[in-house]
């Protein structure tokens, strides 16, 4: 049931032994006795803002595989999760306490958790005990603005395939990140929204033998380490809007599996000669020309030519729309692109122009403010930018 405004499931204590899945999204329930559903395999309570207590009997919910408690801000305790030995998927997005949720089991080395989503929460650190989730393949820490670093013990997650750190407060990656031998996708987009974050990628990044997707877009990276040329399985490298990156590793042609390279709005003006070895490579956002060059362009296009190439559309074609906190949170990249393009198309770099599209007082949390800090920063730099967004 979606958006069910019910306050009570049913009268009495009838046990429903055959019930396998229960979905009560945005319900108004304050307490739920899940002991009434002993064989439940899937429980989705996302958006139950009034929920304060889940009553779970000892040994209950042994069959539960999927649990979604995202946006349940008033839930008092999560300690019952430690006894859910069959649990594979756990969503705790928008978890408000600053301490990591009490979900790490004790004395259970074969804990079955595969997917953990704690995005847009206020946690400040990841406990060293997280290594007990030895089967974890997906971890989402997006929007965790108070999370500044990952401990070295974090890299004991040997089964981890996907790590999402979008819009997090991570300032640097662990120097032993190369130990994550199963990691295939590393998403670092918008980790620079506080301006000074993620300046360098660790040199041992090249030890991530299984990595297929590396995306540090919108970060203040200054360089790409030469070690990425050792990533033999890398298929996608995205560094769009990394303005400080001016060159690629000379041996990038050694990445035999590379299929897509996105250098949109970077400082890159020439490509290494070795890139010609990658016959099927799709290059996105390389502005100066389609040919491969060993040296940067000697001459910048004239102002008249730039005006001709990047002519702004008539103002009547510009459609402005207000952006609500929900849209900022759920589609931050789309909002970012649309506002930045609108401002550039109307030949203005005035941050106030963009802020007029945001309802007054609508930025209610740190993540939303961080996204807007990035937008304003780009607008302020627009007048001196080498490349124009189009």
Buried (B, 14 or more C-beta within 10 A) or exposed (E): EEEBEEEEBEEEEEEBEEBEEBBBBBBBBEEBBBBBBBBBBBBBBBBBEBBBBBEBEEEBBEBBBBBBBBBBEEBEEBEBBBBBBEBBBBBBBBBEEEEBBEBBBEEEEEBBBBBBBBBBBBBBBBBEEBBBBBBBBBBBBBBBBEBBBBBEBBBBBBBBBBBBBBBBBBBBBBEBBBBBBBBBBBBBBBBBBBEEBBBEBBEBBBBBBBBBBBBBBBBBBBBBBBBBBBBBBBBBBBBBBBBEBBBBBBBBBBBEEBBBBBBBBBBBBBBBEBBEBBEEBEBEBBBBEEEBEEEEEEEEEEEEEEEEEEEBEEEEEEEEEEBEBEBBBEEBBEBBBBBBEBBBBBEBBEBEBBBEBBEEEBBEBBBBEBBBEBBBBBBEEBEEBBBEBE
